[in-house]
């Protein structure tokens, strides 16, 4: 068993397996963009090459001990791909690339020229709106345009702030930029720490402590177990990580692809619902929490029941209409168990403790949550350095390697979007939008519900960021019903469509589920769960705050412009 470069095949597998989640996400995006098997082959090829280069040595026995999810489980069946073979470059490709480079340069030049024109300075608000609309359209059409949304978001943010600088003095704009960057950086540092902690736990395969205890042969029973486990896991971790872990588990538990696909859809619903009721379970609730719109325990108290309802209703409907003839779950015949990485159990409990420490740290010290998350990351960093001291062949189990595997482009996307929203906020456009909505839709609950429905189509991060700028804390204090509604609706509304959340997109790529199948088989149940959760929220408000039900006017009575 020797691979290319003369290294043991198990050593190469170890390095490759440590990066399974990273390459899964990359393959998912590329598969969705190109819609062909070639994308998966290309990723597998580069994964193998990258895995070989990162192998530091070791023997076969050590490789077996550290082995985690195989590439077969992550991206499909193995294929013989030669190592260190450069991609074929078609004849004339150099000239084509030159034309593309000239086109991009011309596009940038046009943007720079338009930004500095007198018309833009005289019509700043309209220019800001146009840039945001076109930029956001580029993000939505990422797959069709083959432009990564992170790059589009960063360019949009810079353009918006450049236009904003034309209307004020350098000192004023610098103060606005520093204020927005201070707020955004807290979210970025928080996500960076959280992603790294989860990646370290996953590198040690700590999640097997949860998944290995799931044993049943009934499809209906497994449906409830998978839904409940994902719901709890997502509340502590995040919805994307929970989805990847649980779908990887399903590949070991379920052989029938149709059964596995439906269970994967349940994972998406449960992951989004589980992430909505805790500040660290979903990026939108994290944004609201860090910015001060919601706090830990009131949010958990008010959103736990609606989130549970948004899971129980779809699960009950799916199991009620499931065929009795297809209730037996058959595990894959080639399913083989794998062992935890060395000290995996210790790292799992330490990582979970670090995540749970964050809200406690904020409550006790009053300091921003990102400091608690960075403190937890630092402790886990020291722990993994200590327990793996001298083990050169296990560098993939340490924090430096984990930092190379986290979704950096996702973090940059958040940076671009949040800074773009900040520019619109400083220009006063979000306040104007809030006034318009208040005048024509008198119920904030309806506004929040619509935001959740729209998040099934449009990314919920910019929607929540815009809402945070539309309504300030002086008008709607911390933990008011508006913020709780937005936290729930934006977190669970993405389950209605498969493209509405990061969890859905990951499931779409890993199980080859298509938009139409999800729309027919899952969307009605997910919508029913979403509506049930909204109903529970309204009932809670009625019982706890004496909510006046007259604030729910009929659609016909709204003064909406035609």
C-alpha positions as CSV (number, residue, x, y, z in Angstrom):
1,X,0.0,0.0,0.0
2,X,2.2,2.8,-1.3
3,X,0.8,5.9,-3.0
4,X,2.5,8.5,-5.1
5,X,5.7,10.1,-3.5
6,X,6.3,6.8,-1.8
7,X,4.0,7.5,1.2
8,X,1.8,4.9,2.8
9,X,-1.7,5.0,1.4
10,X,-3.1,5.2,5.0
11,X,-1.0,8.3,5.7
12,X,-2.3,10.0,2.6
13,X,-5.9,9.0,3.6
14,X,-5.3,10.5,7.1
15,X,-4.4,13.9,5.7
16,X,-7.2,13.7,3.2
17,X,-9.8,12.7,5.7
18,X,-8.9,15.6,8.0
19,X,-10.0,17.9,5.2
20,X,-13.2,16.0,4.2
21,X,-15.6,18.7,5.3
22,X,-13.6,21.4,3.6
23,X,-13.6,19.7,0.2
24,X,-17.2,18.6,0.6
25,X,-18.2,22.3,0.9
26,X,-16.1,23.2,-2.1
27,X,-17.4,20.3,-4.1
28,X,-21.0,21.3,-3.2
29,X,-20.6,24.8,-4.5
30,X,-18.9,23.7,-7.7
31,X,-21.3,20.9,-8.3
32,X,-24.2,23.2,-8.0
33,X,-22.6,25.7,-10.3
34,X,-21.6,23.3,-13.1
35,X,-24.1,20.6,-12.6
36,X,-21.8,17.8,-13.8
37,X,-19.7,14.9,-12.5
38,X,-16.6,16.6,-13.8
39,X,-16.7,19.1,-10.9
40,X,-16.6,16.2,-8.3
41,X,-13.8,14.5,-10.2
42,X,-11.8,17.7,-10.2
43,X,-12.3,18.2,-6.5
44,X,-11.4,14.6,-5.7
45,X,-8.2,15.0,-7.7
46,X,-7.1,18.2,-6.0
47,X,-8.1,16.7,-2.6
48,X,-5.8,13.7,-3.1
49,X,-2.9,15.9,-4.3
50,X,-3.5,18.3,-1.3
51,X,-3.7,15.4,1.1
52,X,-0.4,13.9,-0.1
53,X,1.4,17.2,0.2
54,X,0.1,17.7,3.8
55,X,1.1,14.2,4.9
56,X,4.0,14.5,7.4
57,X,4.8,10.8,7.7
58,X,3.7,8.0,10.1
59,X,3.0,4.4,9.6
60,X,0.0,2.4,8.5
61,X,-1.1,1.6,12.0
62,X,-1.1,5.2,13.0
63,X,-3.0,6.1,9.9
64,X,-5.7,3.5,10.7
65,X,-6.1,4.9,14.2
66,X,-6.5,8.5,12.9
67,X,-8.7,7.5,10.0
68,X,-12.0,9.4,9.8
69,X,-14.6,9.7,7.1
70,X,-13.3,8.3,3.9
71,X,-13.4,10.2,0.6
72,X,-15.9,7.6,-0.6
73,X,-18.4,8.6,2.1
74,X,-18.0,12.3,1.4
75,X,-17.9,12.7,-2.3
76,X,-19.0,9.4,-3.7
77,X,-17.2,6.4,-5.1
78,X,-13.4,6.3,-5.5
79,X,-11.8,6.8,-8.9
80,X,-8.2,6.3,-9.9
81,X,-6.8,9.8,-10.3
82,X,-3.0,10.2,-11.0
83,X,-1.2,12.4,-8.4
84,X,0.7,15.6,-9.2
85,X,-0.6,15.7,-12.8
86,X,-1.3,19.2,-14.0
87,X,-4.7,20.0,-15.5
88,X,-4.8,19.9,-19.3
89,X,-4.8,23.4,-20.8
90,X,-6.8,23.6,-24.0
91,X,-5.1,25.2,-27.0
92,X,-5.8,28.9,-27.2
93,X,-6.7,29.1,-23.5
94,X,-4.0,31.7,-22.9
95,X,-5.6,34.1,-25.4
96,X,-9.1,33.5,-23.9
97,X,-7.7,34.2,-20.4
98,X,-6.2,37.5,-21.7
99,X,-9.6,38.5,-23.1
100,X,-11.2,37.7,-19.8
101,X,-8.6,39.7,-17.9
102,X,-9.2,42.7,-20.2
103,X,-12.9,42.4,-19.8
104,X,-12.6,42.4,-16.0
105,X,-10.2,45.4,-16.1
106,X,-12.6,47.3,-18.3
107,X,-15.5,46.5,-16.0
108,X,-13.5,47.8,-13.0
109,X,-12.5,50.9,-14.9
110,X,-16.2,51.6,-15.8
111,X,-17.2,51.2,-12.2
112,X,-14.4,53.5,-11.0
113,X,-15.3,56.1,-13.5
114,X,-19.0,56.0,-12.7
115,X,-18.4,56.2,-9.0
116,X,-16.4,59.4,-9.4
117,X,-19.0,61.1,-11.7
118,X,-20.9,64.2,-10.7
119,X,-24.2,62.5,-11.2
120,X,-23.3,60.0,-8.4
121,X,-22.4,62.8,-6.1
122,X,-25.7,64.7,-6.8
123,X,-27.9,61.5,-6.5
124,X,-26.1,59.6,-3.7
125,X,-29.2,57.8,-2.4
126,X,-30.3,56.5,-5.8
127,X,-26.7,55.5,-6.6
128,X,-26.4,53.5,-3.4
129,X,-29.7,51.7,-4.1
130,X,-28.7,50.8,-7.6
131,X,-25.3,49.5,-6.6
132,X,-26.8,47.4,-3.8
133,X,-29.5,46.0,-6.1
134,X,-27.1,45.0,-8.8
135,X,-24.6,43.7,-6.3
136,X,-27.2,41.7,-4.5
137,X,-28.5,40.3,-7.9
138,X,-24.9,39.2,-8.5
139,X,-25.0,37.3,-5.2
140,X,-28.3,35.6,-5.9
141,X,-27.2,34.6,-9.4
142,X,-23.8,33.3,-8.2
143,X,-24.2,29.9,-9.8
144,X,-25.3,31.3,-13.2
145,X,-22.6,33.9,-13.4
146,X,-19.9,31.7,-11.9
147,X,-18.8,34.6,-9.7
148,X,-18.2,33.8,-6.1
149,X,-20.6,35.7,-3.9
150,X,-17.8,36.6,-1.5
151,X,-15.9,38.6,-4.2
152,X,-19.2,40.3,-5.3
153,X,-19.9,41.2,-1.7
154,X,-16.5,42.8,-1.0
155,X,-16.6,44.8,-4.3
156,X,-20.1,46.0,-3.5
157,X,-19.1,47.1,0.0
158,X,-16.1,49.1,-1.2
159,X,-18.3,50.8,-3.9
160,X,-21.0,51.7,-1.5
161,X,-18.6,53.3,1.0
162,X,-16.8,55.1,-1.9
163,X,-20.1,56.6,-3.0
164,X,-20.9,57.4,0.6
165,X,-17.6,59.3,0.9
166,X,-18.7,61.8,-1.8
167,X,-21.4,63.2,0.4
168,X,-19.5,64.0,3.5
169,X,-16.1,65.1,4.8
170,X,-13.2,62.7,5.2
171,X,-13.4,62.9,9.0
172,X,-17.2,62.2,9.0
173,X,-17.0,59.2,6.7
174,X,-13.9,57.8,8.6
175,X,-15.9,57.9,11.9
176,X,-18.9,56.2,10.2
177,X,-16.6,53.5,8.7
178,X,-14.8,52.9,12.1
179,X,-18.2,52.6,13.9
180,X,-19.5,50.1,11.4
181,X,-16.3,48.1,11.3
182,X,-16.2,47.9,15.1
183,X,-19.6,46.3,15.1
184,X,-19.0,44.0,12.1
185,X,-15.6,42.8,13.5
186,X,-17.2,41.4,16.6
187,X,-19.3,39.1,14.5
188,X,-16.4,38.1,12.3
189,X,-14.1,37.2,15.2
190,X,-17.0,35.3,16.9
191,X,-17.6,33.2,13.7
192,X,-13.9,32.6,13.3
193,X,-13.5,31.3,16.8
194,X,-16.7,29.2,16.6
195,X,-15.8,27.6,13.2
196,X,-12.3,26.7,14.4
197,X,-13.5,25.0,17.6
198,X,-16.1,23.0,15.7
199,X,-13.4,22.0,13.1
200,X,-11.1,20.8,15.8
201,X,-13.8,18.6,17.4
202,X,-14.6,17.2,14.0
203,X,-11.0,16.6,13.2
204,X,-10.9,14.3,16.3
205,X,-14.2,12.8,15.1
206,X,-15.7,13.7,18.4
207,X,-19.2,13.8,17.0
208,X,-19.1,10.0,16.8
209,X,-19.9,10.0,20.5
210,X,-23.4,11.2,19.5
211,X,-23.9,9.4,16.2
212,X,-22.7,6.0,17.2
213,X,-25.5,5.7,19.7
214,X,-28.2,5.8,17.0
215,X,-29.4,2.2,16.3
216,X,-32.8,1.3,14.9
217,X,-34.3,-0.5,11.9
218,X,-37.5,1.5,11.8
219,X,-37.7,4.4,9.3
220,X,-40.3,6.2,11.4
221,X,-38.4,5.8,14.6
222,X,-35.2,6.9,12.8
223,X,-37.0,9.9,11.5
224,X,-37.7,11.2,15.0
225,X,-34.3,10.2,16.3
226,X,-32.5,12.0,13.5
227,X,-34.7,15.1,13.9
228,X,-34.3,15.3,17.6
229,X,-30.5,14.7,17.5
230,X,-30.0,17.3,14.8
231,X,-32.2,19.8,16.7
232,X,-30.1,19.5,19.9
233,X,-26.8,19.4,18.1
234,X,-27.6,22.5,16.0
235,X,-28.5,24.5,19.1
236,X,-25.0,23.9,20.5
237,X,-22.9,24.0,17.3
238,X,-24.4,25.5,14.1
239,X,-26.9,24.4,11.5
240,X,-24.3,23.9,8.7
241,X,-21.9,21.7,10.7
242,X,-24.8,19.7,12.2
243,X,-26.1,19.0,8.7
244,X,-22.8,17.8,7.4
245,X,-22.3,15.6,10.4
246,X,-25.8,14.1,10.4
247,X,-25.9,13.4,6.6
248,X,-22.5,11.7,6.9
249,X,-24.0,9.6,9.6
250,X,-27.0,8.7,7.4
251,X,-24.7,7.2,4.8
252,X,-23.6,4.7,7.4
253,X,-27.1,4.0,8.6
254,X,-29.3,3.9,5.5
255,X,-28.7,2.1,2.2
256,X,-31.9,3.1,0.4
257,X,-31.1,6.5,-1.4
258,X,-34.8,7.6,-1.3
259,X,-35.1,7.0,2.4
260,X,-31.7,8.7,3.0
261,X,-32.8,11.7,0.9
262,X,-36.0,12.2,2.9
263,X,-34.1,11.8,6.2
264,X,-31.6,14.4,4.9
265,X,-34.4,16.8,4.3
266,X,-35.5,16.3,7.9
267,X,-31.9,17.1,9.0
268,X,-32.2,20.5,7.2
269,X,-35.5,21.4,8.9
270,X,-34.3,20.3,12.3
271,X,-30.9,22.0,11.9
272,X,-32.4,25.4,11.0
273,X,-35.0,25.1,13.8
274,X,-32.4,24.1,16.4
275,X,-30.1,27.0,15.5
276,X,-32.9,29.6,15.8
277,X,-33.5,29.4,19.6
278,X,-29.9,29.8,20.8
279,X,-27.5,32.7,20.2
280,X,-24.7,30.4,18.9
281,X,-26.8,28.1,16.7
282,X,-27.4,30.3,13.7
283,X,-25.4,33.2,12.2
284,X,-28.5,35.4,12.2
285,X,-29.3,34.9,15.9
286,X,-25.6,35.4,16.6
287,X,-25.7,38.8,14.8
288,X,-28.7,39.9,16.8
289,X,-27.1,38.7,20.0
290,X,-23.8,40.4,19.5
291,X,-25.4,43.6,18.4
292,X,-27.5,43.7,21.6
293,X,-31.0,43.2,20.1
294,X,-31.5,39.9,22.0
295,X,-29.9,38.3,25.1
296,X,-29.3,34.7,25.9
297,X,-31.9,33.4,28.3
298,X,-34.9,35.5,27.2
299,X,-34.3,34.3,23.6
300,X,-34.0,30.7,24.6
301,X,-37.1,31.0,26.8
302,X,-39.3,32.6,24.1
303,X,-38.0,30.7,21.0
304,X,-37.7,27.1,22.3
305,X,-41.4,26.3,22.0
306,X,-41.8,27.8,18.5
307,X,-38.6,26.1,17.3
308,X,-39.8,22.8,18.7
309,X,-43.2,23.3,16.9
310,X,-41.4,24.0,13.6
311,X,-39.8,20.6,13.9
312,X,-42.5,18.4,15.4
313,X,-45.2,19.5,12.9
314,X,-43.1,18.5,9.8
315,X,-42.0,15.3,11.5
316,X,-45.5,14.3,12.4
317,X,-46.8,15.0,8.9
318,X,-44.0,13.2,7.2
319,X,-44.3,10.1,9.4
320,X,-48.1,10.2,9.1
321,X,-48.0,10.1,5.3
322,X,-45.1,7.7,5.1
323,X,-45.6,4.3,3.5
324,X,-45.9,1.4,5.9
325,X,-44.2,-0.9,3.3
326,X,-41.1,1.2,3.3
327,X,-40.6,1.4,7.1
328,X,-37.6,-1.0,7.3
329,X,-34.2,0.7,7.2
330,X,-31.4,-1.4,5.8
331,X,-27.8,-0.3,6.6
332,X,-25.2,-0.3,3.8
333,X,-23.5,-3.7,3.4
334,X,-20.0,-2.1,3.2
335,X,-20.5,0.1,6.3
336,X,-17.4,-0.2,8.6
337,X,-17.0,1.5,11.9
338,X,-14.1,3.8,12.6
339,X,-12.5,4.7,15.9
340,X,-12.1,8.1,17.5
341,X,-8.9,9.9,16.9
342,X,-6.5,9.9,19.9
343,X,-8.1,11.8,22.8
344,X,-11.1,12.5,20.7
345,X,-13.5,12.2,23.6
346,X,-11.5,14.7,25.7
347,X,-11.5,17.2,22.8
348,X,-15.2,16.7,22.2
349,X,-16.2,17.6,25.7
350,X,-13.6,20.4,25.9
351,X,-15.0,21.9,22.7
352,X,-18.6,21.8,23.8
353,X,-17.6,23.3,27.1
354,X,-15.9,26.2,25.3
355,X,-19.0,26.9,23.2
356,X,-21.3,26.8,26.3
357,X,-18.8,29.0,28.2
358,X,-19.5,32.0,25.8
359,X,-23.0,33.1,27.1
360,X,-21.9,32.5,30.7
361,X,-18.8,34.7,30.1
362,X,-21.0,37.5,28.7
363,X,-23.5,37.3,31.5
364,X,-20.8,37.3,34.2
365,X,-18.4,39.9,32.8
366,X,-20.6,42.0,30.6
367,X,-17.9,41.9,27.9
368,X,-18.7,41.2,24.2
369,X,-19.4,37.5,23.3
370,X,-16.5,37.4,20.8
371,X,-14.0,37.7,23.7
372,X,-15.5,34.6,25.3
373,X,-15.3,32.7,22.1
374,X,-11.7,33.7,21.5
375,X,-10.9,32.7,25.1
376,X,-12.4,29.3,24.4
377,X,-10.5,28.9,21.2
378,X,-7.3,29.8,23.0
379,X,-7.9,27.2,25.7
380,X,-8.7,24.5,23.2
381,X,-5.6,25.5,21.2
382,X,-3.3,25.1,24.2
383,X,-5.0,21.8,25.1
384,X,-4.5,20.2,21.6
385,X,-0.9,21.5,21.5
386,X,-0.3,19.8,24.9
387,X,-2.0,16.4,24.2
388,X,-0.4,16.1,20.7
389,X,3.0,17.4,21.7
390,X,5.7,15.6,19.7
391,X,3.2,13.8,17.4
392,X,4.4,15.3,14.1
393,X,2.2,13.1,12.0
394,X,-0.9,14.4,13.7
395,X,-0.6,18.1,12.8
396,X,-4.1,18.0,11.2
397,X,-5.5,17.6,14.7
398,X,-4.1,21.0,15.8
399,X,-5.5,24.5,15.5
400,X,-3.2,25.8,12.7
401,X,-4.4,23.1,10.3
402,X,-8.0,23.7,11.4
403,X,-7.7,27.4,10.6
404,X,-6.8,26.4,7.0
405,X,-9.9,24.2,6.7
406,X,-12.6,26.6,8.0
407,X,-14.9,28.4,5.5
408,X,-12.8,31.6,5.1
409,X,-14.7,32.7,2.1
410,X,-18.0,32.5,4.0
411,X,-16.5,34.8,6.6
412,X,-15.5,37.3,3.9
413,X,-19.0,37.1,2.5
414,X,-20.4,38.2,5.9
415,X,-17.8,41.0,6.0
416,X,-18.8,42.3,2.6
417,X,-22.6,42.1,3.2
418,X,-22.5,43.6,6.7
419,X,-20.3,46.5,5.6
420,X,-22.6,47.1,2.6
421,X,-25.6,47.2,4.9
422,X,-23.6,49.6,7.2
423,X,-23.2,52.0,4.3
424,X,-26.9,52.1,3.6
425,X,-27.5,52.5,7.3
426,X,-25.2,55.5,7.6
427,X,-26.9,57.1,4.6
428,X,-30.3,56.8,6.4
429,X,-31.9,54.6,3.7
430,X,-32.8,51.8,6.1
431,X,-34.6,54.2,8.4
432,X,-36.6,55.5,5.5
433,X,-37.5,51.9,4.6
434,X,-38.6,51.2,8.2
435,X,-40.9,54.3,8.1
436,X,-42.4,53.2,4.8
437,X,-43.2,49.7,6.2
438,X,-44.6,51.1,9.4
439,X,-47.0,53.3,7.4
440,X,-48.2,50.6,5.1
441,X,-47.9,47.4,7.3
442,X,-49.0,48.3,10.8
443,X,-48.1,44.9,12.3
444,X,-44.4,44.2,13.1
445,X,-45.3,40.5,13.4
446,X,-46.4,40.5,9.8
447,X,-43.2,42.2,8.7
448,X,-41.1,39.6,10.5
449,X,-43.1,36.8,9.1
450,X,-42.6,38.1,5.6
451,X,-38.9,38.4,6.2
452,X,-38.8,34.7,7.1
453,X,-40.7,33.8,3.9
454,X,-38.3,35.9,1.8
455,X,-35.3,34.3,3.5
456,X,-36.3,31.0,1.7
457,X,-35.3,32.7,-1.5
458,X,-32.8,35.3,-0.4
459,X,-29.9,34.9,2.0
460,X,-31.1,35.6,5.5
461,X,-27.8,37.4,6.6
462,X,-28.4,40.6,4.6
463,X,-32.1,40.5,5.5
464,X,-31.4,40.4,9.2
465,X,-28.6,43.0,8.8
466,X,-31.0,45.3,7.0
467,X,-33.6,44.8,9.7
468,X,-31.1,45.7,12.4
469,X,-30.5,49.0,10.6
470,X,-34.2,49.7,10.0
471,X,-35.2,49.5,13.6
472,X,-33.1,50.9,16.5
473,X,-33.0,49.9,20.1
474,X,-34.6,53.1,21.3
475,X,-37.8,52.3,19.4
476,X,-37.7,48.5,20.0
477,X,-35.7,47.7,23.2
478,X,-33.6,44.7,23.7
479,X,-35.5,41.4,23.7
480,X,-38.7,43.0,22.4
481,X,-41.1,40.8,20.5
482,X,-39.9,42.2,17.1
483,X,-36.4,40.9,17.6
484,X,-37.6,37.6,18.8
485,X,-39.9,37.3,15.8
486,X,-37.1,38.1,13.4
487,X,-34.7,35.7,15.1
488,X,-37.2,32.8,14.7
489,X,-38.5,33.7,11.2
490,X,-35.1,34.4,9.6
491,X,-33.7,31.2,11.2
492,X,-36.5,28.8,10.2
493,X,-37.9,30.3,7.0
494,X,-34.9,29.1,5.0
495,X,-36.1,25.5,5.4
496,X,-39.1,26.1,3.1
497,X,-36.9,25.9,0.0
498,X,-33.7,23.8,-0.4
499,X,-31.8,26.9,-1.5
500,X,-32.9,29.0,1.5
501,X,-30.2,28.1,3.9
502,X,-26.6,26.9,4.1
503,X,-27.8,23.6,5.5
504,X,-30.1,23.1,2.5
505,X,-27.3,23.8,0.0
506,X,-25.0,21.4,1.8
507,X,-27.6,18.7,1.7
508,X,-28.4,19.5,-2.0
509,X,-24.8,18.8,-2.9
510,X,-24.0,15.8,-0.6
511,X,-27.1,13.8,-1.5
512,X,-27.7,15.1,-5.1
513,X,-31.2,16.4,-4.0
514,X,-32.7,18.8,-6.6
515,X,-34.8,21.9,-6.1
516,X,-38.0,20.3,-7.7
517,X,-37.9,17.2,-5.5
518,X,-37.6,19.3,-2.3
519,X,-40.3,21.6,-3.4
520,X,-42.8,18.7,-4.0
521,X,-41.8,16.4,-1.1
522,X,-40.6,18.7,1.7
523,X,-41.6,22.3,1.2
524,X,-45.3,21.9,2.2
525,X,-44.3,20.2,5.5
526,X,-41.5,22.8,6.2
527,X,-44.0,25.6,5.5
528,X,-46.5,24.0,7.9
529,X,-43.9,23.9,10.6
530,X,-42.9,27.5,10.0
531,X,-46.5,28.7,10.3
532,X,-47.0,26.5,13.4
533,X,-44.0,28.2,15.0
534,X,-45.3,31.7,14.2
535,X,-48.6,30.7,15.8
536,X,-46.9,29.5,19.0
537,X,-45.0,32.8,19.1
538,X,-48.3,34.8,18.8
539,X,-50.0,32.6,21.5
540,X,-47.0,33.2,23.8
541,X,-47.2,36.9,23.3
542,X,-50.9,36.9,24.0
543,X,-50.5,35.0,27.3
544,X,-47.4,36.7,28.5
545,X,-47.8,40.3,27.5
546,X,-51.5,40.6,26.9
547,X,-51.0,40.9,23.2
548,X,-53.9,42.7,21.4
549,X,-54.9,40.4,18.5
550,X,-56.2,43.5,16.6
551,X,-52.7,44.2,15.5
552,X,-53.1,41.4,13.0
553,X,-55.2,43.2,10.4
554,X,-56.5,41.3,7.4
555,X,-54.5,41.5,4.2
556,X,-57.4,43.2,2.6
557,X,-57.4,46.1,5.1
558,X,-53.7,46.9,4.5
559,X,-53.0,50.2,2.8
560,X,-50.5,48.7,0.3
561,X,-49.7,50.7,-2.8
562,X,-50.5,49.1,-6.1
